[in-house]
């Protein structure tokens, strides 16, 4: 049976509200994910929350009722509350009717596999990170590696932008030295986006295994990382703009590689 809680001072509600803060996420190892669709998709991947909070309005959907029943059978702490409390947890005026608190999970670097891996050096914007995770999911990337001092992938902003792809894409943290050892062990080619690079020939065969290395939003790739790349790529520009948003540039790189592989594995 779901626990009914309508007090904002309840310790469990206070814990959920605190997960907007990195300190609380670090101390608890939890993060928030909002929305019934996201919770259902996570469950389909075998990922269940530690706590699941819902409002009575959510029970109008068969999927949510089934989700709650399965969660209770797995001993997830299920809480029924009101829209006001959900708004306080999500910090939104129109909150989702279902919110979950999930355990954070990072994969070992060696667990990442696939024709393409994305490595992000010092990414700062959680919205960009979440969007890149979503693009990585869409293009079948084998994983995303965070290099150096990056933003928190489990922040509410990053999770929202990923639209659930955080649950589907393997995510690792590593030093650049660890990434280089991983590259050598896989026999992968490293493609770095840089103004010093050249536009890729549309007909050039892609490497069998590739690591797409992207610099941060402000300064791009450091020189020593550019020097370690097998190929430096420059995206051609035609109009007045001389750069692209990091998430957009990463999407262009990933879709170009996938196109040159014939969109292998694409859904109908």
Helices and strands as residue ranges (DSSP letters): E 3-4, H 11-18, H 22-28, E 30-34, H 36-44, E 51-55, G 56-60, H 62-73, E 77-81, H 83-90, E 98-103, G 109-111, E 116-121, H 126-138, E 144-147, H 156-162, G 165-167, E 171-174, H 176-186, E 189-198, E 210-214, H 223-228, E 231-233, H 246-260
